[in-house]
Amino acid sequence: MKEWLDTYNTDSERAAKALEELAKAFDMPYMGTDRCDDATRSYLRNNIDKAKLGDPSGFVECIQANYAD
């Protein structure tokens, strides 16, 4: 998420690659139905979809909530 936020306004190729890498999370064990709830997967999917449209709000919210000082 941070990689996309750092690059979406300045380096569209790098930002696109960041979204590709982030989308791989859905295939990883920690996002499986036995370890992760539907709401969490949906939240990430919605934030990726927003980012694809150039909207950083979902990633900003997630980072602020999870990495607040």
Secondary structure, 3 states (H helix, E strand, C coil): CHHHHHHCCCCHHHHHHHHHHHHHHHHCHHHCCCCCCHHHHHHHHHHHHHHHCCCCHHHHHHHHHHCCC
